[in-house]
Amino acid sequence: MTREEFPDGTEIAKWYVRTVKTGPFVFVAGTTSLDSKGKVRGRDAGAQTRVTMGKIARALRQAGAKMDHVTRLTIYCTDMRDGGAITAELARWFKKSRCASALIGVTALAVPGLLVEIEATAVVTE
């Protein structure tokens, strides 16, 4: 089975890559609203979710997948009270399909100011 890697330049450590495709599976690593210079984009959880999902959509496209192929999301947030804003933003990205997901509260993320981190798994069956 072939394995392809798709870095996006915003990985904060050199030992991992944003996206890996192997067979029909596309795995997108925990993704945040950090830009390529390490700056947090988005002042609130909804805005950070929007930026993060844009990065995930681009990662999926690089690997030959699209949002309709996403089968699972894991969402980490630093304040569970932001769940409504996060899920409202996610609903904009998943209009045609639904996926399994989990929303998990954490005390902190890798960089101060980050409120949301999302990882995705997609299966390309076409």
N, C-alpha and C positions, 0 to 999 in steps of 0.2 A: 504494500500500500504506500502510495506517495505521501509525502509530508511537505507542506509549503509554509513558510513563515512570512508574515506581513507586518513589519514594524511601522509605526507612524511618527516616530520622533518625540513622542511625549512620555515614553517609558522612563520611570524615575530610577530604575536600576538596570544594569547592563545584562543581567542574567535571565531576563524574560523578554518576550515580544508581545505586542498588543494582540495579534491574531495568528492562530495556527489552524490550517486546514489539513485534515487527514481523511481520505476517503470522502464520504458524504458529510462529514462533520466539520463544522466551523466553530472554534472556541475563541471567544473574545475575552481577554483578561479583564480583571477589575479595572474599570475605566472611570475617570473623573473628569472634571471640567478644567484640569490643568492645561495650559497651552504649552507650546514647545520651549518657552523660557521658564516654565515652572510657576507661572502666575495663575492664581485661581480666577476663573471666569464665572461670573454670576454671583449676585449678592445674596440670593436666597435659594432655598432648596429647589423650588420650581425652576428658576433660571439655570441653576447648575444641572438639573436633570435634562433640560432642553439642550444645553451644550454637550453634555455627556452622551445623550442619545444621538446627536449629530455625529459625534466621533464614532459611535458604535455603528451607525448606518454606513459611514464611509468605510470602516473596517470590513464590514460584511461585503460591501460592493467590491472591494479589493480582492476578496477571496471568492468572488463569484456567487455570493448569496444576497438575499434581500430580507427586509423586515418580516415578510410573510413566512420565511424559513425559520424564524426564531421559535424554538420549542421551550426554552427555559430562560428566565431572568432571575438573578439574585441581586437584590437591592439592599445596600447597607446605608443607613442614615444615622446621623448623630443625635437626632431628636425625633422621636416617633410622632410628635405632634405635627411634623411636616409631612406625614403620610398622605394627607389629602392633596397637598400641592404636588407631591411627587406622582401620585397615581393619576391626577388630572392631566399632568404633562405626558405621562406614559400613554394615556388613552389616545392622545393625538397621533402617536406613532403606530398604534395597533388598531387600525380601523377595519381592516379586512380579516384579520386573524387574531387569535388569542393564544397565549402561551401559559405554561405553568410558571409560577413565580413565588418568591418569598421576599418579604420585607423584614429586615433584621436591624434592630437598634444596636448601635455600638457606641462606646464612649468617645472614640476619636478615630480619625482617618490619618493617612500617612503624612499629610501636610496641613498645618494650621489653616483654618478657614474653609477647608473642604467639608461639605455637609452631606454629600451623596457620592456613592461609588456603586457602579453597576457592572455585573458580568453577564455575558450572554452565551448561549449555545444555540446553534442553528443546524438544521439537517437539510441538505440540498438533495432532493429526491428526483428532480427533473433532469 
